[in-house]
């Protein structure tokens, strides 16, 4: 089997779906390096495309009720002093 992947630090991300080995299976890699080809510059995204990508990214946080508590705790740690209220 031959698949393509991208190295990032000490990780190799496989760019294709492989269904044969189950998770945790030890594998041996025979590495061949592909010289990076110069690609055309990527066109800028429209506002609608940017919004769609952000919505997809933030959708990861859906259905996680603990997040409100987590963010409140982070906020408390960042701003440990109570808000100033003036009594006139």
PyMOL commands that set and color helices and strands:
alter all, ss='L'
color gray80, all
select helices_A, chain A and resi 47-61+66-78
alter helices_A, ss='H'
color red, helices_A
select strands_A, chain A and resi 5-8+11-14
alter strands_A, ss='S'
color yellow, strands_A
deselect
rebuild
show_as cartoon
